[in-house]
Amino acid sequence: YHEAGHAVVQKMIPNADPVHQISIVPRGRAGGYTISLPQQDKYYMSKIELEDQIVTLMGGRVAEKVVLDDISTGAKNDLERATTIARKMVTEYGMSDTLGPMTFGTDHDEVFLGKDFARSRNYSEEIAANIDKEIRSIVENGYRRAEEILRANLNKLHAVANALLEREKLDKDEFEEIFANA
């Protein structure tokens, strides 16, 4: 259901790249994957596109919760990626309605320092708390949107999950057919 959740949410999001392949066959540290391919090269992304990426990343965790009434460690990477996107939206891209069109922290191009040390803080504890609230709000909004999408499309979620259990892997055309017929 985790991978089916990603795919169904991604299909329902207008700005998302199309689903290319879904698999529940474990590869490396991943228990499965949902691959999407952009229709064209992109050099920048809009706020809406970044928010939609977070929604699709939340699709797996939400599917587990909605269908199984439990969650697993399988969403670890999705949660990390969603949080990173939200953090960059707020601190680097000036995409926070609350904090405004500003950046927070400064980059240092120190070759020998780890990534956590390469960005210094140039803001107060109050701003840091507001940054944390804004990041949380963006990720939680993504979670809520994914939940709305999956609850409204439970039949499609079940159909894709059942097809994955049967075949283990779906390509774009197979996914589109299952989705359309559900």
N, C-alpha and C positions, 0 to 999 in steps of 0.2 A: 504493500500500500504506500510505502514511503515514496518510491520512484513514480508510481502512478499519480500520487498527489502532485509532485513537481510537474509532471507532464500535463495533467488536466488544468492546473492553474495557469501554466505557461500558455496553453492553447487559448484560454479564456481572456488573457491579458492582451489588450490591443497593441501595445508597444513592444511586446516580447518577440524575440527571434523565434522562428518556427522550430518545433521539436524535430530533431534529425534521427535520434536513436535512443531507445530506453533499454536498459538491461538490469536484471537482478542477479547476474553472475558476478560474484566477487572478483575484484581486480585489485591487487595490492592491498592497501588499507581500506579501500572503498567496498562497501557491501553491495553496491550497484551504482548505476549512473544514469543520468538523463542528459543527453547532449543536444544542444541547440546550435545552429549555425546562422550567423547573420546573413541577410540577403545582400548586403553591401558593406564595404569597409567603413568603419566609423572612427573619426579622430577625436570626437568629443561626445559627451552624453548629456541629455537634458535632465533636469530634476525629476520629471515624470518617469523617464526611462530608468533612472537609478532607483526610484521608489518601486517601480514595477519589478526590477531585479530582486529587490528585497521580498516582495510578495511571492515571487516564484521560489525563492530560497526557502521561505516559510512553508511552502506547500507540502513538503515531505513530513515535517513535524506535525503540522495540522492534520494531515491524513491519518497519521498514527493515532492521534488523540481522538479524532472524530469517529473513526471506525473501530479501533481497538480499545478505546478508553484508557490508553496507557501511552507512554512515550519511551523511546530508547536512546541509546548513545549514538545512533546512526545519524543524528542531525548535527553532530559536533561541528563538522566543517561548514555546514550551511549556516549555523549560528555565528561562527567566526567571520565568515564572509559577509553576512548581512550586517553585523556590527561594524566591521571595517568600512563598508560602504557608507553606513549612516554616520560614522565618525568623520570620514572624509567630507561628506556632504556638509557637516556642521563646521568642522575646523579648517578645512582647506578650500572648499568651493564656495563658501558664503551662501549656502542654500537653506539657512535656518530662518524661518519667519520670526521666531522669537529673538534670536541674537543678531539678526540682520546680515547685510552683505559685508562681512568681515572675515578675516582669517585669524586663527588663534594658534599661537605657537610659531616658532621659526625653525626652518630647516637649516641644518648644518651639514655640509658635505664632508664630514669626517670619514675617511676611508676605514680607519681602524676601530671606529666605535660601532657598537651594535645599533640596530634600528631604533630601539627604545631610547637610546641616549642621543640619537641624531636630531631629535626635535626638542627644543627647549621651550619651557612654558613662560609666556610673557603676559599672563593674566592672573587675576585674583582667584581666591578660593570660591568666592561667590559665582564668578563666571564659570569656573570648573564645575561647580554643582549644576549650573544651568546647562552646560554642555552635556553633562551626563543625563539630565532630564530630557533634553532634546533628542539625544541618541536613542534613549529608551522609548520615547514617544514615536519616533520614526519606525523603529523595529516592531513595536507593539501594533502600530497602525497596519504595517505589512502583514502581521500575523492575523489581525482581524479581517483584513480584506481577503486573505487566503482562505480563512474559515468561511466567510460568506460565499465565496466562489465554490468551495467544495461542498458545502451543505446544499447549495442550489443545484449541484451537478453530481449528486451521490451515485446516480445510475451510471454515469460515465466513469466515475472513479472505480466503481465495482467492476465494470466491464473491462477497463484497462488493467486493473489488478489481476483479474481472473485470466486474462490473456497472457499476462506476464508469468503467472504461475504455470500456465500450460506450455508456453513457448520459451520462456526465460529471456527473450530478447525480441524487441519490435523495431522495425525500421520505420521511416517516416510514413510510407504508404500504408503499412499495416496499422499503425497508430491512427492515422486519419480515418481509415475505414471503420475501425472499432469505435472511435469517437463519434463518427457520424451516425452509426447504426445503434448507438446506445440510447 
